[in-house]
Amino acid sequence: MSSEHVPSEGLTRGRLLQRAGAVGAGGVLLSEPTLAAASARKGNVRRATDTLTWALPGTIRSLDFVHSYDSLTTAVLGQGLEGLLVFDDSGALKPRLAKSWSHPSPLTYIYKLRTDVKWWDGTPFTAADVEFCMGQHLDPKVGSQVATFYANVKSIKATGTHEITIKMKSPDAAFQYVPAGHAGLIVQKAFSQKQGKNIGTPSTLTMGTGPYKITKYTPDEGVSLVRNDAYWGPKPAIANLELKFITAQATRLLAMRSGQIDGAFEVPVDQADQWARISTIRLAFAPQLSVYFFSFDTEAEPWSDVHVRRAVAYATDKVGMLRTQFKGHGEVATSLVPPGQWGGVLAQAAVKRVYAGFPAYKFSIAKAKQELAASGFKDGFSATLVYPDSVPQLGKMCLILAQNLKQLNIKLTVKQVNADKWLNDLYAHENLGIQSITFVPDYPDPVNYPLVLLGSKHAVKNDLNIANYKNPVVDKLLAVQEQATRQSVRAKAIASMLKIAAVDEPYLPLVWPDVRVAVSKKFVYKGFNALYFNQPWATKIRPA
């Protein structure tokens, strides 16, 4: 991924995620003083509910999903383009352009396509479109930004007018999610071949099958869409969709107050109280599927001593971090994997039973002192903990830890660094020590984070096992789940490896925060969840 924005500051597939609001407003709305004056004179702007005007917290570079990969582009294109599958509100996979699919062997995926789908121009959708569109990601000459998701794909073939067969080079459990994400979006073959490099530009736009047609794209301003009345599925309740790029947090807040927008994703946690006081809107919260955590270099002292790691775990006030940094919106983390990340792999009730067997490490300075006394560093030590300037919550959480560790005679110096330097240092795998980090998901599967954080082969430069954690049992369990075709087998293996990691404590999970959305009371958004950017979210909104 490159230059991307996602619903939280964090890492996904090893790329640094840009912050919303890092640059000024995109010029979509009036300036803040003008907005304030207009609001004072006229009160809130009232508009008809046949149009939904929505603020996105950043801009997109293109409508060409092959060469513009980020979650905001997905959030825009996903209203008009479709994949073979789609995530439901629990993160489970459901049919979309494919009416059914199967995984008969670890190396084979077969998709049976719908026969009633037409492109916006009225021509039929066929397997040839899928073969061409997905096939682009296999061609190095294309330079697809999502080619990494197809790294283990051997071939993509139309094995019938409405059937696609995908063969893998090696087992890859994560691939099952590709047809539901950004890398699985499908654009018409004929349109793509005709437009070539012009696809995705303001003059050319794109060609999809989805519930909305994209009619206008203005860089740095926004995208206009209209309802596709010939859509094969349920018709959206709202006829027109206006997506506005508003990067500045204060400008989004003011636009919501004045009624110039009907909703916004990613309400900043430190502004949530201000948004909540707007009488004309509702705030909704949902588990974000991200995790904030500390990592310990298990190959370097003092962090190579498990008792030191456990001492820090007991000295970490997770409840206080959740309350002060996230206003209590979220959960204290007991694993690297948020419960909702299990998607269709394991039911939530079963996930809770699994997590109940993990060490809790509840905040206790007394227990922290006991663990440190059992270590080879009972008299304490000094260390440095850095955090990226792009994630201020991490910095404050680091300071909370440093204050508590003083009681163990551990001097922890907290240091803010440029986000690029922070990421480069992580990749260099030098002087890792203790690190602060946050991950956001590529897909709703419990192995998404453990794969790179726990696998021994990832404990190398330019990879993300930054704890340098190596456990042959965990590696074996990773292999088991990778080759399994049954989710029950995968669930058992993943649960076992997470428990081992919780005992060894190479990483200290802190918080699973919530994601926030604001919606005008003129509308109802049913089923808001952390995967909104990978869903046709606008079809879930209707007039109140």
N, C-alpha and C positions, 0 to 999 in steps of 0.2 A: 504494500500500500504506500502511496505517496501523497503528501500534502492533504491529509484527510481530516474530516471532522466527524465525530461520533457523539453519541449521547452522553459522554462523560470524558473527562480527561483521563487517558490511560493508554495502555498498549494493546494492540490487537495484531496478531501475526507479526509482531516485532517492529511495528512502526510507531513512531511518536504521533499522537493525536493532537491536532490543533485545538486551541481553545476558541470557543465562541466568544465574540466580543473582543478579540485581540486587536482588531482594527476598527476604524470608525464605521458609522452607518453607511449603507450602500447607496444612499440617495433616493431610496424608494419613497420615503415619507417626507413630510415637511420637517424642517429643522426643529429641534426640541423647543426653543423659545417660541417659534411660530405655532407649534402644536399646543403649547401651554396657553398661548393667547387665544387660539381658536376654541380650545376647550372652555376657557373662562367665559368667552362671549356667547357660545352656542350650546354649551353642555355636550353630552356625549352624542356622537354622530349616530344616526339611526339609518340602517340600510335593510333592504329586503332580504328575506332568508332564502331566496333562490340562488344567492351567491355567497360563497364562503371565502372570506379573506383571511389568510393564515400567514403568520410570521415564521420564517425559518431563521435560525441563529447563525447563518453564514451564507456564503455564495457558492455557486457551482461553476465549474469551468466549461462544461459542455454537456449536451444531451447524448453524447456518444459514450455509452456505459463501458465500452471496450477500452477506451483511453481516458476515462475520468472515473476513478474508483474512490468513492467516499460515501458515507451514510446519507449525507444530504442529497447527493445525486440520486441515490437509491430511493430516498423518500419522495423525490419528485417523479422520477421515471416509473416507480412502482405503481403510480396511479394510472399510467397509460400502457406500460409494457408488462408482460406477464412471463412467468416461468412455468415449467412443467408442474411444479408443486408449490405449495404455500404453507407458511407457518400459521397454525391456529393460535388462539390466545394463550394456550398453555405451552406453546413451543413445539407441539407435535406436528408432524408433516401430514398435509392433506392434499387431495388432487386439485389441480388447476387446469392447465392445458393438457395434462395427462389425466385421463379418467381413472387409470390404475397403474400400478408399477409393481415390480417384483425384483428380488435380489436372490436368484436361485443358487448362486455360488459366490464365494468371496471376490471373484474377478468379473462378475457379470451383473449389469443392471438392465432391466427391460421396461420400457415405458409404452403403454398403450395410449395413444392420443385421442382427444375428442374429435369428432367428425363434424361438429356443428359450429366451428369457430371460423370467423372471417376477419381479415385485416380491416383497418379503417377504410381502405379504398374499395372494400367489397369483395376482394379476391379470397379464395379459400386458403386456410392455414393447413400445411401438410408437414410431414416428417422431413421433407427436403429443406424447409426453412430451419428446422432445429439442427439438422446435420450441418448446414452451412454456418449457422450462427454460433453454435457451440464449438464447431471445428476451428473457428478463427483463433480460439485460445490455445490451440495446439500448434499453430503456425508461428514460429519465431519471427518471421518477416512482418507479421501483423503488429507485434510488440504489445500484446494485450497486457493491461495492468492487473488482470485477474488470472493470468496464466498459472500462477502458483497453485490455484485451486484445482487445476487440471494436470498437475505434475505427474500423477500416477495413472493418467488415462492413456491407454494404448490406442483406442480407436472409438469413433462415434459414427455409427452407420444407420441409415434409414433402411430397416429390414422389412418395410412395408409402407404403404402410402401413409399410414397413421401408426407406425411403430418405430421406435428408436431403441437400438441396442448399444450399450456402452461397455467396452471391455477395458479392464484395468491391467496395468503392468504388475501391480502388487496390491495386496489388500489395503483398503483405505476406508475405515469406518466413517471418516468425516465427509467423504464424497456424497453420501446420501443426502446431505443438506445443501449441496451446491445448486441443484435445480430450483431451490426455494429462495435463494439469495441473489445478490447483485450479479454474481458470475453466471447465474442461470437465466437471466432475462433474455427474451427472444425478440429479435427484430426481423422484419421480412427480408428474405434473401434477395428478391428482385430489387427492392428499394436500396438495399445496401450495395449491391453490385453496381447499380446505376449512379448512386451518389458518391460512392467511394469516400475520399477523405473529407468531403463536405458534410457528411452525416453528423448530426448533432449541433450544427451551427444555427444561428438565428434565421438564416434564409432557407435552410433545408429541413431543420427539425428532425423528426424520426418517424417510424411507422410501426405501430403496435396493434394489439388485439384487445386492449384493456378497457375498463369501464369509462375512462375519460380519454378524450383526444387532446393532445398537446397542440395548441393553436398559435402560441407566441412564446418566444424566449428572448429576454433582454438581459444580457450579462450585467451583473452587479445590481440588477433591479428585481427581476422575478420571472415567473412562468405563468401563463394563462392556459386553462384547460376547460373544455366543455364536455358535457355528458355524451357518451357514445350510445345513442338510442338504439343502435343495432347490436349492442353487446350480447354475447351468448348467455351470460349469467344474469343475476338479479341487477336491476338498474339502480344506480345511485339515487338517493333521495334529493340531492342538491344538483342543480343544473350547471352551475358555473363555479369554477375553482380558481381563485387568485392566490398564488404563492408569492410572498414578498420576502426578499432577502434583507433582514435587519440584524446586522451583526452586533451593534452596540446594545448592551443590556438595558441601559437607561432609556434608550429610544424605544425599545420594545415595550417596556413598562408604560411609558407615556402614551404610546399608540394604543395600548389596551385600555388605559384609563379614558382616553378620548373617544373610544369606540371606532377607531380607524381600522382595527383588526378584530377578528372574531375569535382568535385563538393563537396559541404559541406553544411550541415545544421547548423543553429545557429551561423551565423557570429556574433561575439561579437560586441555589439553596439559601444564600445569604440575603436574598430579596423576597423570599417566599412570604414573609409576613406582610410586606408592602403589597404584593399581589393579592394576598388573601383579603386585604381591606377594600378591594375594589368590589363594590356591591353588585355589579352587573355580571360578574364572572363566577365560575366554579374552578377550584383547583382539584386535580385528581393526582393521586400518587400510585405508583406500582413498583414492585421490585425491579431494580435495574439490571440484575444479573451480573453486575460488576463486583469486584472485590478489591479492597484496600488491604495491603499487607506489608510486613517487614520480611526481608530475607537475610539469611546468615550464611556466610561462606564456610561450608563444612570442612574445607580443606585448609583453613587458616585459623590459628589461635587468635583469640580465645573461643571463637565460634565453633571450632571443631569439637568442643566439649559439650555434649548434650545437656549436661546440668546447667551450663551457662545459658544455653538457649531456653531451657525450661524456666530458669530464674527470670529471664527477661519476659517470658510469656506471663508468668504470675505477676510481674511488676507492671503489666500493661493494663491500664484502666480503659477497657473497650467501651464500657457503658458510658463513661465520661466523654469519650471521643465521639460516640454516636450522638449524645445529647448536645454537646457544644458545637460540633462541626456540621452536623446534619439535622439539627433541631429535632432529633429523635426519629426522623423519617428513615427507617431502615431497620436492620437487625444486627445484633452482635454476631460476628462471624465465628464459626467453629470449624470451618473447612475452607480450603481454597475455592471450592465449588459452591456457589449459591444454590439453595434448594430448587429454585425455578429453572436452573440450568439443566436439570435432568430431562426436561421436555417429555418426549414420548418413551424414554428409556425405562423410567421407573416412576410409579405413582407417588404423589407427594406424601401420603401416609407412610409408605414404605421408606421413603427418603428420611423422614423424621426418625423412624426406628433405627436406621443405619447410623445417623448422626448422634443419636443418644448414646451410642457406644464409643464415641470419641472422647479423649481427654478434654475436660472443659477449660482448665487453666483459668479459673475465675480469679479476679483481682485479689491478691493477698500478698502484702509485703512480707508477712511472716513466712509464708511458704516460699516466696522468692529467696529469702535469706537462707532457708534450709537447703534449697537447691544449690545456691551459690557455695554454701559451706561444703557441699558434697563434690564440688568441682575442683579443678586444679588452680582456681583463681579466687580462692575464698577471701582474699584481702582486697579484691576489687581490681579495676583496671581502667584505662582510658581508651576511648574510641571516637570516631567521627561518623556522623550519620548525615548524608546529603539528601536533598529533595529537589525536584525540578521546580523552577519558578512558575511553570504553567499550572501547577496543582497546589494552590495555597493551603487547601485542607490538609494535605500530607505534611506540610511544614508545621502546622499547628499540632498535628498528632505526634510528630517527632518531638516537639517541645514538651508535650505532656509526658511522654516517655522519659525524656531526659530528666525532668523534675523528679519523677518517681525513682529513677535509678540512683539518684544521689543518696537515697536511704540505704543503698547496697554498697556504697563507696565506689560506684561506677560513674566516671565522669564521661558523659556523652556530649560531644560538641556537635550541635546541629548547624548545618551549613546549607544555604541556598545556592544553587548553581543554575546556569542557563540550561534550558531544556535540551538543547542539542548536545551540549557537553555531557549532561547527565546520561543521555541515551548512548552516546559514543563510548563513555566509560563503562557502561554496562556491557556493551558488545565486546569491548576490549578484554573483559574478564581479568582485569588487573586491579589489585587492591580493593576487592569487592567488599570485604568486611560485612557490615550491616547496611542494608539498603532499604529504602522506602519506595513503594511502587503501587500502581493500580492497573488492573487489567479490565478490559471490556470484551464481550464475546464476539467471535466470528460467527458462531452458530450455537443454538441451544442444545448442547450436548455436554455431559459431565466430563468428558475427556479433553475438552477444548484447552483448558488451562494445564491440567496435569501432564498432558503429552509433552509439552515443551519445558515445563518446570521441573518434572520429576525424572524424565527419561535420561539415562546416562549419556546417550549419544548427543544430547543437546547441551552437555556440560563442556562446551568448547567456545572458542571465540566466535563472534558473530551469531550466537544463538542465545537462548533465553533461560537455560538452567543456571541461573545466576547464583544459586546456592552451591553449585558444583556437587550436587547430591547424587550419589551413586549407590543403588541398592539392587542387586541382581534379582531379588524376588519381585520388586516393583517393575523391573524391566520385563520379566516374564509375564506378569499380569497385563502390562501394556500390550504385549504381543498377543496374548489370548484375546483381549477385547478387540484388537485390530482385525483379527482373522475370523471373528465370530459373525455369523449371519443372524443369530437370534439375540434379541435385546436382553433377554433374561440372562444369558451367558455373559454379555458385556456388563450388565449391571452388577453381577456378583464380583467380577474381576475388578471393576472400577471401585466399588465399595471397599474391597480388601486393600487396594493400594492406598486409598485415601486414609484408611485407618492406620496403616503403617506410617504414612507421612505425618499423621497427627501425633503419633508417639515419638517419632524421630525428630520432629519439629525443625526441619530445615527452613520452613517458612512459618511465619506467625500471622494467620488471618486476623483481621481487625474488624472490619465493618462490611456488611452488604447493604449499600444505600439504596434509597428509592429514586426513581426518576419522576419528574413532575411535568404536568401539562396544565395550561389554562384554557378554559373554554367559555365563551359568552353564554349566558343563560338563555339566549335565543336558540341555542343548539344543544343537542345531547350527543355525547361521544360514548358509544357503548363498546366496552371491551378494550379500553386503552391499556397497553402493556409495553414492556421494554423493547419489544421487537417491532414497534410501530413502523420504523423506517424500512423494514423488510415485509411490510404488509400493504394492501390497498387501503390505507388508514382512512382516506376521505370517504370511502363507501360506508364506513362505520359511524358517520356523523349524519344527523338528520335534524330538521327544525324541531324545536321543543313543542 
